[in-house]
Amino acid sequence: VEHQLVYKGVVFNEMKGAISSPVATLWQKLSGHLFPTTTYHHNSGGDPEAIPDLTWEQLKAFHSRHYHPSNAVFFTYGDIPAVTHQQEFEQRALSKFEHLDVDFSVPDEQRYSTPQAVTESYALDPQEDQQRKAHLVVGWLLGPMIDIQASLRAHLLTQVLLDNSASPLRLALETSDLGAAPSPLCGLDDSSKEMVFVCGLEGCEAEDAEAIETLIIETLTRVAEQGVPQEQIEAMLHQLELSRKEVGGDRFPYGLQLVFNALPAAIHNGDAVAALALDGAIAALREEITDRQFIPALIRQLLLDNPHRVRLSMVPDSQLAEAREQQETDRLAQLQAGLSPDDRDKIVELTQALAQRQAEEDDAELLPKVGLDDVAPELAIPQGFEEPVCGMPASWYDRPTNGLVYQQIIIDLPALTEPELDLLPLLAACLPEVGSGDRDYLQTQMMQAAVTGGIRSSTRVSNLVGSIQSARGIFVVSGKSLVRNQGALTRLLQETLDSARFDETERIRELVAQIRVAEENSITGAGHSLAMLAASAGIGPSAAIAHRWSGLEGIRQTRALDQAVDDSAALASLCDQLQALLARLAQAPRQLLLISEEEYQSEIAVKLVEAWQGKATPDPQPGLELTAVDARIQQAWTTNTQINFCARAYSTVPASHADSPALSVLGGVLRNNYLHTAIREKGGAYGGGASYDSDSGAFRFFSYRDPRLADTLIDFDRSVEWLLTERHSPRLLEEAVLGVISRIDQPGSPAGEAKQAFFANLFGQSAEFRRQYRQRVLSVTQEDLRRVASTWLLPDRASTAVVTNGQNLEKSGLDLEVCSL
């Protein structure tokens, strides 16, 4: 009991935060029912209701078994020989343990003989309207993921059914009046030993569960009976081939990405090499799809004739959170009442020992050390060349893309009104999803899938390097394809910009609803980012735009728009505004970005000329001008979340300022050496930290999935006091500098590195500037850190934003402007 009460608060709050969002709860409950007997039945981090029953001995025994090196997998990449790694592993770790002869394999799940229908609840803020807040999903348990051919078949079937709006099952879900949008769980999950296929709707009424399941089954039955057009199947196989050939690496190095791809097969005793060498499996699949009954037979085998099916209805309960909190309080009170005086003394003793242990410095010499001497002398940045196309500026990059071509049209934003600015994100979201020319949106979706990896559009406003009050805005339309389809990609991009149609009003209505649902679902997963955007919104025009486009204000505006376009006249007006805004962008100055291997550049140039020849080059016109912004923010955004997200922001300097490198290092020092302990280890949050954003000129503190509010904000301030009043080891500075350098030097994909170089240069960060900035980071001193902290992180410069619910805010006592979502 005494050990429980020491660690229980942190563990419980972490797990309560992990399953606090409706979508996370939905997935956890569905997994629990699809896997009634195996490990996937359980929350991987522990059930909050069961944690108080866990003893210290049980926790320690579990870790001793499952976190033992005998159950570990080591990942490495780079040019160090494998034998050297193995020797280091043995000397530094494995030699200190004895091998456990334990079978960690997961057994096959027992199968249901008949489909199941279950109802579960999720917590909803009492202030929220409960109408159309239910989630309804149908899930099937398929076969083992280590069967590579079966896995590829399941992926192909999933893409045929759900890939885009022209896919039959997604079309049925998107156009149904039974829900607001397809569930974010729609798709295939192959991360477990056995694959799971899920589809459904969110924004439903609980009583429509049977009707939604009927819609899904009838759609699958119709597709099984009527088949799918062969060109649609071939388009989806094309998507598989394209994803197979693309060299990734923008999240982490490509070699490590391949290792991660092979990990599930390796863990479950499958063939890790076969999981990577997919050419033969794809060739076999290409032969299989020549049989017109292939997809219908697969639907029957995996779905219609598969009785291991679960229909899960997740319904809102506005009393659930309060009831759970009361249950937790009562349970802890019962535990406390059963403590003897000796028990209480022991708790105090253990708490003091824990605090002392958390204050100790770990022995950094136990781990291999990377030092500043190991930093490469130069930063490698791809260099392109300029060669206009039909009068348009064009930047060309020769990169090893494995036979893929990347094209982007970059448009300078013209002078726009505020209503037009607010419409830009919606235009970017809708543009690839609507019809173009004489094609409706369904035909356009299939065309994109057949010849490209998809068309994308986005809008961006960023500060120029010399000022946080001056910014540049662009609108980007982009795509990628195999070399053999690059001409079709060029035509699609040009047609999308010149002839996209916003006359399919019901399609626009569906897209607005889907965007709203997706944005609302993002809150509990990205609450810390949203809180930081809100806290930074008063720092400059680009930060203010980011809050309006990608932040909480943007979510609020989307919600209002979704309600407004229920009126047909308002919907028609919106479509007209989007069409007019696209026409304005089509007349603005533009340029091209082309990334491929050199041998294909001449062929690409020919197709570009064919597509753009005769298109008038837009005349120069006034560019976007944004009003300067300088205000302190003190806001609390309330929504349906059981945990909190805190942020505090300070207006500092642009990237060109002498203090910028020190501010980037300061974030790492505070995060690694004070905030992690204060906010995560002691405060119980999932995470917390600080970082400097050179784009907006903001230095920002944050916490993620946090049980606290006011105390976390106090910890932000105390971290600055800690920096200024205590002596610190030079090691802390070196580690933080290395952290910044690792982010600067982080390798990306061949195409990703070229895009980064192009857009950095577009916003004033030339290759020479980036290399000089890197050298300035390496020269940061401890005195620099103290100087910039005492100059810029002053209490009267702080802006604060939190994401929470009304009850938590009231208990916190914080005096903040309340903004309700």
C-alpha positions in Angstrom: 0.0 0.0 0.0 2.7 2.5 0.9 4.6 2.0 -2.3 1.3 2.3 -4.3 0.6 5.7 -2.8 4.0 7.0 -3.8 3.9 6.1 -7.4 0.2 5.6 -8.0 -0.6 9.3 -8.6 1.9 9.7 -11.5 1.0 6.4 -13.1 -2.8 6.9 -12.8 -2.7 10.4 -14.2 -0.5 9.3 -17.1 -2.9 6.5 -18.1 -6.0 8.6 -17.5 -4.5 11.1 -20.0 -3.6 8.4 -22.5 -7.2 7.2 -22.8 -8.9 10.6 -22.3 -9.8 11.3 -25.9 -12.9 9.7 -27.4 -10.9 8.3 -30.4 -8.3 6.7 -28.1 -11.0 5.3 -25.9 -12.8 4.0 -29.0 -9.6 2.1 -30.2 -8.9 0.7 -26.7 -12.4 -0.6 -26.3 -12.6 -2.0 -29.8 -9.2 -3.8 -29.2 -10.5 -5.2 -26.0 -13.5 -6.8 -27.7 -11.7 -8.0 -30.8 -9.0 -9.6 -28.7 -10.9 -11.2 -25.8 -8.1 -13.4 -24.5 -4.6 -12.2 -25.7 -2.4 -9.3 -24.6 -4.1 -6.8 -26.9 -7.2 -7.1 -24.8 -5.5 -4.9 -22.3 -4.4 -1.2 -22.2 -0.6 -1.5 -22.8 0.1 1.0 -20.1 -2.3 -0.3 -17.5 -6.0 0.2 -16.7 -6.4 3.3 -14.5 -9.1 1.5 -12.5 -6.7 -1.5 -11.8 -3.6 0.5 -11.0 -4.4 1.0 -7.3 -4.5 -2.8 -6.9 -1.0 -3.2 -8.3 1.7 -3.8 -5.6 5.2 -2.7 -5.8 6.4 -6.3 -6.0 4.1 -7.0 -8.9 5.3 -3.9 -10.8 9.0 -4.8 -10.2 8.5 -8.4 -11.2 6.8 -7.4 -14.4 9.6 -5.0 -15.4 12.2 -7.6 -14.4 10.7 -10.0 -16.9 9.4 -8.0 -19.8 12.0 -5.2 -19.7 14.9 -7.7 -19.5 17.5 -7.7 -22.3 16.2 -11.2 -23.2 13.1 -9.5 -24.5 14.9 -6.6 -26.2 15.6 -5.7 -29.8 18.5 -3.5 -30.7 18.3 -1.0 -33.6 21.3 0.6 -35.2 22.1 2.4 -38.5 25.2 4.0 -39.9 28.6 2.8 -41.0 29.9 1.2 -37.7 30.4 -2.5 -38.3 27.8 -4.8 -36.8 30.5 -6.7 -34.9 31.5 -3.5 -33.1 28.0 -2.9 -32.0 27.6 -6.4 -30.8 30.8 -6.1 -28.7 29.5 -2.9 -27.1 26.1 -4.4 -26.4 27.8 -7.4 -24.7 30.3 -5.4 -22.7 28.0 -2.5 -21.5 24.7 -4.4 -21.0 24.2 -8.0 -21.8 27.1 -9.3 -19.8 25.5 -7.9 -16.6 22.4 -10.1 -17.0 21.6 -13.8 -17.3 19.5 -14.9 -20.2 15.9 -15.7 -19.4 14.6 -18.8 -21.1 11.1 -17.4 -21.4 8.6 -17.6 -24.3 7.3 -14.1 -25.0 5.3 -15.0 -28.1 1.7 -14.0 -28.4 -0.7 -16.8 -29.0 -3.4 -16.8 -31.7 -6.7 -15.2 -30.6 -9.7 -17.4 -30.0 -12.3 -16.8 -32.6 -16.0 -15.8 -32.2 -18.5 -18.0 -33.8 -21.0 -15.2 -34.3 -20.7 -11.4 -34.7 -20.8 -9.3 -31.5 -22.6 -6.0 -30.7 -21.4 -4.0 -27.7 -21.9 -0.5 -26.3 -19.4 1.4 -24.3 -19.3 5.0 -22.9 -16.8 7.8 -23.1 -16.6 10.9 -20.9 -18.1 14.1 -22.3 -17.9 17.6 -20.8 -21.2 18.4 -19.1 -21.3 21.6 -21.1 -21.3 19.8 -24.4 -24.4 18.9 -26.4 -24.7 15.1 -26.5 -26.6 15.0 -29.8 -24.8 13.3 -32.6 -21.7 12.6 -30.5 -21.7 8.8 -30.7 -19.1 6.8 -32.5 -20.0 3.6 -34.4 -17.4 1.2 -35.8 -17.4 -2.3 -37.1 -14.1 -4.2 -36.7 -12.9 -7.6 -38.0 -10.0 -9.7 -36.9 -8.1 -11.0 -39.9 -5.1 -13.3 -40.3 -1.5 -13.0 -39.0 0.5 -10.1 -40.3 3.6 -12.2 -40.7 2.1 -13.8 -43.8 3.4 -11.2 -46.3 1.3 -12.2 -49.2 -1.9 -12.2 -47.0 -0.8 -8.9 -45.6 -0.4 -7.3 -49.0 -3.8 -8.6 -50.1 -5.4 -7.1 -47.0 -3.7 -3.8 -47.7 -4.9 -3.8 -51.3 -8.4 -4.6 -50.3 -8.4 -1.8 -47.7 -7.2 0.7 -50.4 -9.8 -0.5 -52.9 -12.6 0.0 -50.3 -11.4 3.1 -48.4 -8.5 4.9 -50.1 -10.3 7.9 -51.4 -13.8 9.4 -51.9 -14.4 7.3 -55.0 -13.7 4.0 -53.1 -17.0 2.3 -52.6 -17.0 1.9 -48.8 -15.6 5.4 -48.1 -18.1 6.8 -50.6 -21.0 5.1 -48.7 -19.7 6.4 -45.4 -19.0 10.0 -46.6 -22.4 10.4 -48.2 -24.4 8.8 -45.4 -26.7 11.0 -43.3 -26.2 8.7 -40.4 -23.0 10.4 -39.3 -20.8 13.4 -39.7 -17.7 11.7 -41.2 -16.0 8.4 -41.5 -14.3 7.3 -38.3 -10.6 8.1 -38.0 -10.1 4.4 -37.3 -11.2 3.4 -40.8 -8.5 1.3 -42.3 -6.2 -1.7 -41.7 -4.0 -2.0 -38.5 -1.2 -4.5 -38.9 0.8 -3.5 -35.8 -0.5 -6.5 -33.8 0.2 -10.1 -34.4 -3.2 -10.4 -36.2 -4.5 -7.7 -38.5 -7.6 -5.7 -37.8 -9.9 -4.0 -40.4 -12.1 -1.2 -39.2 -14.7 1.1 -40.7 -17.5 3.2 -39.3 -18.8 6.7 -38.6 -18.5 9.4 -36.0 -21.0 12.1 -35.2 -23.8 9.6 -34.9 -26.8 8.9 -32.8 -26.6 5.7 -30.7 -29.9 4.4 -31.9 -28.6 4.3 -35.5 -26.0 1.6 -34.7 -27.9 -1.2 -36.5 -28.6 1.0 -39.5 -24.9 1.9 -39.8 -23.8 -1.7 -39.6 -26.4 -2.6 -42.2 -25.1 0.2 -44.5 -21.6 -1.3 -44.2 -22.6 -4.9 -44.8 -24.9 -4.0 -47.7 -22.1 -2.0 -49.3 -19.6 -4.9 -48.9 -22.2 -7.3 -50.3 -22.9 -5.1 -53.3 -19.2 -4.8 -54.1 -18.8 -8.6 -53.7 -21.6 -9.2 -56.1 -20.9 -6.5 -58.7 -17.1 -6.3 -58.4 -14.9 -3.3 -58.8 -13.7 -1.8 -62.1 -10.3 -3.2 -63.0 -8.8 0.2 -63.5 -9.7 1.0 -59.9 -7.9 -2.1 -58.6 -4.9 -1.4 -60.8 -4.8 2.2 -59.4 -4.7 0.9 -55.9 -1.9 -1.6 -56.7 -0.1 1.4 -58.3 -0.3 3.1 -54.9 1.2 0.1 -53.2 4.1 0.1 -55.8 4.7 3.8 -55.4 4.9 3.6 -51.6 7.2 0.6 -52.0 9.6 2.5 -54.3 9.7 5.8 -52.4 12.8 6.5 -50.4 11.5 7.9 -47.1 13.5 9.2 -44.2 12.0 12.6 -43.2 10.9 11.3 -39.8 14.1 9.3 -39.2 16.9 7.9 -41.4 15.7 5.6 -44.2 17.8 2.7 -43.0 16.3 2.9 -39.6 12.8 3.2 -41.2 13.4 -0.1 -43.0 14.4 -1.8 -39.8 11.2 -0.5 -38.1 9.2 -1.8 -41.0 10.7 -5.3 -40.4 10.2 -5.1 -36.6 6.7 -6.5 -36.4 7.6 -9.6 -38.4 10.7 -10.1 -36.4 8.9 -9.8 -33.1 6.3 -12.4 -34.1 8.8 -14.9 -35.5 8.1 -14.0 -39.1 10.5 -13.4 -42.0 12.0 -9.9 -41.5 13.7 -10.0 -44.9 10.5 -10.9 -46.7 8.8 -8.0 -45.0 11.2 -5.7 -46.8 11.8 -7.5 -50.1 8.3 -7.0 -51.4 9.0 -6.9 -55.2 8.1 -10.6 -55.6 5.0 -10.4 -53.5 3.8 -7.3 -55.4 4.4 -9.1 -58.7 2.4 -12.1 -57.5 -0.4 -9.7 -56.5 -0.4 -8.1 -59.9 -1.0 -11.5 -61.4 -3.7 -12.3 -58.9 -5.8 -9.2 -59.7 -6.2 -10.3 -63.3 -8.9 -12.6 -62.0 -12.0 -10.4 -61.9 -13.3 -12.4 -58.9 -10.2 -11.7 -56.8 -11.5 -8.7 -54.9 -15.1 -10.1 -54.5 -13.6 -13.4 -53.2 -11.4 -11.4 -50.8 -14.3 -9.4 -49.4 -16.2 -12.6 -48.7 -13.3 -14.4 -47.2 -12.0 -11.7 -44.9 -15.2 -9.8 -44.1 -18.6 -11.1 -45.1 -17.9 -14.8 -44.1 -15.7 -13.9 -41.1 -17.8 -14.2 -37.9 -15.1 -12.6 -35.7 -16.7 -9.2 -36.1 -17.5 -6.6 -33.5 -19.9 -3.7 -33.7 -19.0 -1.1 -31.1 -21.1 1.8 -30.2 -19.3 4.5 -28.2 -21.9 6.8 -26.6 -21.2 10.0 -24.6 -21.8 10.2 -20.9 -21.6 13.7 -19.3 -21.5 12.2 -15.8 -18.8 9.6 -16.4 -15.7 11.8 -15.6 -17.2 13.0 -12.3 -18.2 9.5 -11.3 -14.7 8.1 -12.0 -13.1 10.9 -10.1 -15.3 10.3 -7.2 -14.6 6.6 -7.3 -10.9 7.3 -7.3 -11.3 9.7 -4.4 -13.3 7.2 -2.4 -10.9 4.4 -3.1 -7.9 6.5 -2.0 -9.8 7.6 1.1 -10.5 3.9 1.9 -6.8 3.1 1.5 -5.8 6.0 3.7 -8.2 5.0 6.4 -6.7 1.6 6.6 -3.2 2.9 7.2 -1.6 2.5 10.6 0.7 5.2 12.2 3.7 3.1 11.1 2.3 2.9 7.5 1.9 6.7 7.4 5.4 7.2 8.7 6.7 4.8 6.1 4.9 6.8 3.3 6.5 10.0 4.5 9.9 8.3 4.6 9.5 6.9 1.1 8.3 10.2 -0.3 11.3 12.0 1.1 13.6 9.3 -0.3 11.9 9.6 -3.7 12.3 13.4 -3.7 16.0 12.9 -2.8 16.5 10.4 -5.6 14.8 12.6 -8.2 17.1 15.5 -7.2 20.3 13.4 -7.7 22.3 13.6 -10.9 22.6 10.4 -12.8 26.1 9.2 -13.7 26.3 10.2 -17.4 29.6 8.2 -17.7 27.6 5.0 -17.7 26.6 5.7 -21.3 28.7 6.1 -24.5 29.4 9.8 -24.9 29.0 11.9 -28.0 30.9 15.2 -27.7 31.3 18.4 -29.7 34.4 16.9 -31.3 32.1 14.4 -33.0 30.1 17.0 -34.8 30.7 17.0 -38.6 32.5 20.2 -39.7 30.0 21.0 -42.5 26.3 20.9 -43.0 25.4 19.1 -46.2 22.7 21.1 -48.1 21.4 20.0 -51.6 22.1 22.6 -54.3 19.7 23.0 -57.2 19.8 25.1 -60.4 17.4 27.6 -62.0 15.9 26.9 -65.4 12.6 28.7 -66.3 9.7 26.8 -67.8 7.4 28.8 -70.2 8.4 32.0 -68.5 7.9 30.7 -64.9 10.9 30.5 -62.6 11.8 26.8 -61.9 14.2 25.3 -59.4 15.5 21.8 -60.3 17.2 19.4 -57.9 19.0 16.2 -58.9 18.3 13.7 -56.1 18.4 9.9 -55.8 14.6 9.4 -55.7 14.5 5.8 -56.9 12.5 6.6 -60.0 10.0 9.1 -58.5 9.3 12.7 -59.6 8.2 15.4 -57.2 6.5 18.6 -58.5 5.3 21.7 -56.7 3.6 24.9 -57.9 4.5 27.7 -55.4 2.3 30.8 -55.6 3.0 34.1 -53.9 0.0 35.1 -51.9 -1.5 38.4 -53.2 -3.0 41.1 -51.1 -6.0 39.5 -49.4 -8.8 40.6 -47.2 -9.2 39.0 -43.7 -12.2 36.9 -44.9 -10.1 35.7 -47.8 -7.2 34.9 -45.5 -9.4 32.8 -43.3 -10.7 30.9 -46.3 -7.2 29.8 -47.4 -6.9 26.7 -45.2 -10.3 25.5 -46.4 -9.3 26.1 -50.0 -6.1 24.1 -49.5 -8.0 21.3 -47.8 -10.7 21.1 -50.5 -8.7 21.7 -53.7 -7.4 18.1 -54.2 -10.8 16.7 -53.2 -13.1 18.4 -55.8 -13.6 17.9 -59.5 -11.6 19.7 -62.2 -12.4 20.5 -65.8 -15.1 18.1 -67.1 -14.4 15.5 -64.3 -16.5 15.3 -61.2 -14.8 14.8 -57.8 -15.1 11.0 -58.0 -13.5 10.8 -61.4 -10.8 13.2 -60.3 -10.0 11.1 -57.2 -9.6 8.0 -59.3 -7.4 9.8 -61.8 -5.1 11.0 -59.0 -4.9 7.4 -57.6 -4.1 5.9 -61.0 -1.2 8.1 -62.0 0.1 9.9 -58.8 0.8 9.4 -55.2 -1.9 12.0 -54.6 -2.3 15.8 -55.1 -1.8 18.0 -52.1 -2.2 21.7 -51.4 -1.2 23.8 -48.5 -0.8 27.4 -47.4 2.0 29.0 -45.3 2.9 32.3 -43.8 6.3 32.6 -42.3 8.5 35.4 -40.9 11.4 36.6 -42.9 14.7 36.0 -41.1 15.2 39.7 -40.1 11.9 40.5 -38.4 9.1 38.9 -36.4 6.7 41.6 -37.8 7.3 41.0 -41.5 6.2 37.8 -43.2 5.8 36.2 -46.6 2.8 34.0 -47.7 2.7 31.2 -50.2 0.1 28.7 -51.5 1.5 25.3 -52.7 0.0 22.7 -55.0 2.2 19.5 -55.1 2.3 15.9 -56.2 4.5 12.9 -56.8 4.5 10.1 -59.3 6.6 7.3 -60.9 8.7 8.6 -63.8 6.4 6.9 -66.3 3.5 9.0 -65.0 5.2 12.3 -64.7 3.5 13.8 -67.7 0.1 12.9 -66.3 1.2 14.4 -62.9 2.1 17.7 -64.6 -1.3 17.9 -66.4 -3.1 17.1 -63.2 -1.3 19.8 -61.2 -1.9 22.4 -63.9 -5.6 21.5 -64.3 -6.1 21.5 -60.5 -4.9 25.1 -60.3 -6.6 26.3 -63.4 -9.9 24.4 -63.5 -10.8 23.0 -60.1 -14.6 23.1 -59.6 -16.5 24.2 -56.5 -19.9 23.8 -58.0 -20.5 20.4 -56.4 -22.0 21.9 -53.3 -22.9 18.7 -51.5 -19.2 17.6 -51.8 -18.1 20.9 -50.2 -20.7 20.3 -47.4 -19.2 16.8 -46.8 -15.7 18.1 -46.7 -16.5 20.9 -44.2 -18.1 18.4 -41.9 -15.1 16.0 -42.2 -12.6 18.8 -41.6 -14.5 19.9 -38.4 -14.5 16.3 -37.0 -10.8 15.8 -37.8 -9.9 19.1 -36.1 -11.9 18.4 -33.0 -10.4 14.9 -32.8 -6.9 16.4 -32.9 -7.3 18.4 -29.7 -6.4 15.8 -27.1 -3.6 14.4 -29.3 -2.0 17.8 -30.1 -3.3 19.9 -27.2 0.2 21.1 -26.3 0.8 22.3 -29.8 -2.5 24.1 -29.9 -1.9 25.7 -26.6 1.5 26.9 -27.8 0.0 28.4 -30.9 -2.6 30.2 -28.8 0.0 31.6 -26.3 2.1 32.8 -29.2 -0.7 34.4 -31.2 0.1 37.9 -30.0 3.8 37.8 -30.9 3.7 38.6 -34.6 1.6 38.3 -37.8 2.8 34.8 -38.7 2.1 33.5 -35.2 -1.4 35.1 -35.3 -2.1 33.5 -38.7 -0.9 30.1 -37.4 -3.4 30.3 -34.5 -6.2 31.3 -36.9 -5.3 28.6 -39.5 -4.0 25.7 -37.5 -4.8 26.5 -33.9 -7.7 26.6 -31.6 -9.2 29.8 -33.2 -9.1 27.9 -36.5 -11.0 25.0 -35.0 -13.6 27.4 -33.5 -14.0 29.1 -36.9 -14.4 25.7 -38.7 -17.1 24.7 -36.2 -19.0 27.9 -36.8 -18.7 27.4 -40.6 -20.0 23.8 -40.3 -23.1 25.1 -38.6 -23.6 28.0 -41.0 -23.5 25.9 -44.2 -26.5 23.9 -43.1 -28.2 26.8 -44.9 -28.2 26.2 -48.6 -27.7 29.9 -49.5 -24.7 30.1 -47.1 -23.3 26.9 -48.7 -23.7 28.3 -52.2 -22.0 31.6 -51.2 -19.1 29.7 -49.6 -18.6 27.7 -52.9 -18.6 31.0 -54.9 -16.0 32.5 -52.5 -13.7 29.5 -52.8 -14.0 29.6 -56.6 -13.2 33.3 -56.7 -10.3 32.9 -54.2 -8.7 30.1 -56.4 -9.1 32.4 -59.5 -7.1 35.1 -57.6 -4.4 32.7 -56.7 -4.2 31.4 -60.3 -3.4 35.0 -61.4 -0.6 35.5 -58.8 3.1 35.1 -59.5 4.2 31.5 -59.3 7.2 29.3 -59.7 8.0 25.5 -59.9 10.0 23.1 -57.8 11.1 19.9 -59.6 12.9 17.0 -57.8 14.1 13.9 -59.6 17.1 12.1 -60.8 19.1 14.0 -63.4 18.5 11.5 -66.2 14.8 12.3 -66.2 15.0 16.1 -66.2 15.0 16.6 -70.0 11.9 14.4 -70.3 10.2 16.3 -67.4 11.0 19.6 -69.1 9.3 18.5 -72.3 6.1 17.5 -70.5 6.1 20.8 -68.5 6.3 22.8 -71.7 3.4 20.8 -73.2 1.2 21.5 -70.1 2.1 25.2 -69.6 2.7 26.4 -73.1 0.4 29.3 -73.9 -0.6 29.9 -70.3 -0.2 33.5 -69.6 2.5 34.4 -67.1 0.8 36.3 -64.3 1.7 40.0 -64.1 3.4 41.2 -60.9 0.9 42.4 -58.3 1.0 43.6 -54.7 1.9 40.9 -52.3 0.4 39.9 -49.0 0.7 42.5 -46.3 -0.1 41.7 -42.7 -0.7 44.1 -39.8 1.9 44.0 -37.0 0.8 42.1 -33.9 2.1 42.7 -30.4 -0.1 41.6 -27.5 0.0 39.5 -24.4 -2.4 36.6 -24.3 -4.0 35.2 -21.1 -6.5 32.5 -22.2 -8.1 29.3 -21.2 -9.6 27.2 -23.9 -12.3 24.8 -22.6 -13.3 21.7 -24.4 -14.1 18.0 -23.9 -10.8 16.8 -22.3 -10.2 15.2 -19.0 -6.6 16.3 -18.9 -4.8 19.6 -19.4 -2.3 21.2 -21.8 -0.4 24.3 -20.6 1.7 26.8 -22.6 3.6 30.0 -21.9 5.2 32.1 -24.6 7.6 35.0 -24.7 8.3 37.3 -27.6 12.0 37.2 -28.4 14.0 37.6 -31.6 14.0 36.5 -35.3 16.5 33.9 -36.6 19.0 36.5 -37.8 19.4 38.1 -34.3 22.6 37.4 -32.3 20.5 35.9 -29.4 18.7 33.3 -31.6 21.2 30.5 -31.3 21.4 30.8 -27.5 17.6 30.7 -27.2 17.5 27.5 -29.3 20.0 25.9 -26.9 18.3 27.3 -23.8 15.2 25.2 -24.6 17.2 22.0 -24.3 18.9 23.0 -21.1 15.6 23.8 -19.4 13.7 20.8 -20.8 16.3 18.1 -20.0 17.5 19.3 -16.6 14.5 20.9 -14.9 11.2 20.6 -16.7 11.3 16.9 -17.3 11.7 16.2 -13.6 9.3 18.9 -12.4 6.5 18.3 -14.9 6.7 14.6 -15.8 8.4 12.8 -12.9 6.9 14.9 -10.1 3.9 16.5 -11.7 2.5 13.4 -13.5 2.2 14.9 -17.0 3.0 12.8 -20.0 5.6 15.3 -21.0 6.7 18.9 -20.8 9.5 21.1 -22.0 10.6 24.4 -23.7 11.7 25.3 -27.1 12.5 28.4 -29.3 10.7 28.8 -32.6 12.9 31.0 -34.8 10.1 31.2 -37.4 7.7 33.1 -35.1 10.3 34.5 -32.7 8.6 32.8 -29.7 10.2 31.0 -26.8 7.6 28.6 -25.5 7.0 26.3 -22.5 4.5 23.5 -22.7 3.1 20.5 -20.9 1.3 17.5 -22.5 -1.5 15.5 -20.9 -1.1 17.2 -17.6 -3.1 16.6 -14.4 -2.1 20.1 -13.2 -2.7 23.6 -14.3 -1.5 26.4 -12.0 1.4 24.4 -10.5 2.7 23.6 -14.0 2.8 27.3 -14.9 4.7 28.0 -11.7 7.2 25.3 -12.7 7.8 27.1 -16.0 8.8 30.2 -14.0 10.9 28.2 -11.6 12.9 26.7 -14.4 14.2 30.2 -15.3 15.0 30.9 -11.7 16.9 27.6 -11.5 19.0 28.6 -14.6 19.8 32.1 -13.2 20.5 31.2 -9.6 22.3 27.9 -9.6 25.7 26.7 -10.9 25.5 24.2 -13.7 27.8 21.5 -15.1 29.3 22.3 -18.5 27.9 18.9 -19.5 24.3 20.3 -19.5 25.3 23.0 -22.0 27.2 20.5 -24.2 24.2 18.1 -24.2 21.8 20.9 -25.2 24.1 22.1 -28.0 24.4 18.6 -29.4 20.6 18.3 -29.3 20.2 21.4 -31.4 22.9 20.3 -33.8 21.3 16.8 -34.1 18.1 18.5 -35.3 19.9 20.7 -37.7 22.0 17.8 -39.1 19.2 15.2 -39.0 19.2 13.4 -42.3 16.0 13.4 -44.3 14.8 11.7 -47.5 16.5 12.8 -50.7 13.4 14.7 -51.8 12.7 16.0 -48.3 16.2 17.6 -48.0 15.7 19.3 -51.4 12.4 20.7 -50.3 13.8 21.9 -47.0 16.7 23.7 -48.9 14.3 25.3 -51.4 11.8 26.6 -48.8 14.4 27.8 -46.4 16.0 29.8 -49.2 12.5 31.1 -50.2 12.1 32.6 -46.7 15.5 34.1 -46.5 17.5 31.3 -45.0 20.2 30.7 -47.6 22.6 27.7 -47.4 25.3 30.1 -46.2 22.9 31.5 -43.5 22.1 28.0 -42.2 25.7 27.0 -42.0 26.6 30.2 -40.1 23.7 29.7 -37.7 25.0 26.2 -37.0 28.4 27.5 -36.2 26.9 30.1 -33.8 25.0 27.3 -32.0 28.3 25.5 -31.5 29.7 28.7 -29.9 27.0 29.3 -27.3 28.2 29.7 -23.7 26.6 29.4 -20.3 26.8 33.2 -20.0 24.9 33.5 -23.3 22.1 31.3 -21.7 21.9 33.4 -18.6 21.9 36.7 -20.6 19.1 35.7 -23.0 17.0 34.2 -20.2 17.3 37.4 -18.1 16.7 39.6 -21.2 13.7 37.9 -22.8 12.0 35.5 -20.3 10.6 38.2 -18.0 7.3 37.8 -16.2 5.8 40.9 -17.8 6.5 39.6 -21.2 4.7 36.2 -20.7 1.6 35.1 -22.5 -0.3 32.1 -21.2 -2.8 29.6 -22.8 -4.2 26.4 -21.4 -6.5 23.8 -22.9 -8.7 22.2 -20.2 -12.3 21.7 -19.2 -14.6 24.0 -17.3 -14.4 22.1 -14.0 -10.6 21.8 -14.0 -10.3 25.6 -14.8 -12.6 26.5 -11.9 -10.6 24.4 -9.5 -7.3 25.9 -10.6 -8.2 29.4 -9.6 -6.4 30.9 -12.7 -7.7 34.3 -13.8 -7.7 33.8 -17.6 -10.0 34.8 -20.4 -12.3 31.8 -21.1 -12.6 30.8 -24.8 -15.0 27.9 -25.3 -14.8 25.4 -28.1 
